[in-house]
Amino acid sequence: MCLVGKQFFHLEVPILHRTAVITPEKLRKHTCSEMDGLRSNLRRRIVDFARDLTIRGSGFDWEFLEKLLAEMKQLDIVHWSSWEESIPKTVLDCLSTNHPECAIYIENLELGDTPYMTSPRDGLSLLDDLSGCKSIRFIELNIDYNERESTGRIKEVLMSCPNLEILHLRDPSATYSMDSLEHGTHDICVEVGNQLPRVRELVYESHSKHRTLIPNSF
């Protein structure tokens, strides 16, 4: 009976820890364990078994996070939904070097006049830091811009990610100004010759019933 229990435990642990969430608070606990010369069971299980990792929150110890990511043995997907600060290039490079097949999912990135950004330009800066990343497979953007300059930059960053496969564009507002109809209120300025060659799924979501809000360039 004990032997069966042990065998079941060894089978159960990898399944339970295939999906994991990392927050700054959890990371600080792991850092304290390292300073004491110990490796917590949770940290060990993340390193050994986690395939699907969500990174959430702000105030990370980036150096320790890089170390943790580099040690992970089976990482397939990273969901990034932490936008109070940019993803450091060293973290993106760490993922690219140690997990070249790992897919990065960029989720719920707010762009424009949103309550989460101190400046409408903050979101663009966060997006710019992702430019050219080969590991990005999925991008979900909440876009609240009207000016062509900003939406053009969004398009440039999207086109710079060569392995982008899934693109979700969401218009978070419920009401809009109808002053600018020539290019569509949130048009990302797609022109003849522009391509997202790997994209196989494109979703454009708006709460408005006005068809003119659908980007004309689509």
C-alpha angles and dihedrals in degrees: 000000000000091000091053090048092052092048091050090049092052090050094045099050097063091048094048093051101042087099119048139168122214121200129171089254093055091045092053090054090053091048091054090051090052091051089053090052092250133120112213119227091239093053092047092050092049090051094046104037115015115114100160114048128183118198112201137167138028137271098056126175091234095191092056092043089054090051091050093048092048091054096049111112107197107027113156106157136023118195110201115197101149112108108159085099138016124269104253115240089233090062092050090047090049091054093045093049101041099031108027092167094048115117120222117212114201106204134189098350107175116219123185135001098000129142090242096064125070088207132022087236095058093081092052090053090053090049093048090058089063094054114132095005109155094196096062112107101159132037126182115187130184101206123197103163130121102180120093094223093064097041089048090056090051089056092049093054092047091051091049093062101084097192100044107139106165124042124183118185115188129187103208098190124094098205131036144187113252094204097109115051103143095087100014121264094269101021113157091208101244109185136189108289095024111126142183094191099183098043111117099164127044122177123183112188125187133164091212122096092210110111089204089073090069105096108263090214089065 
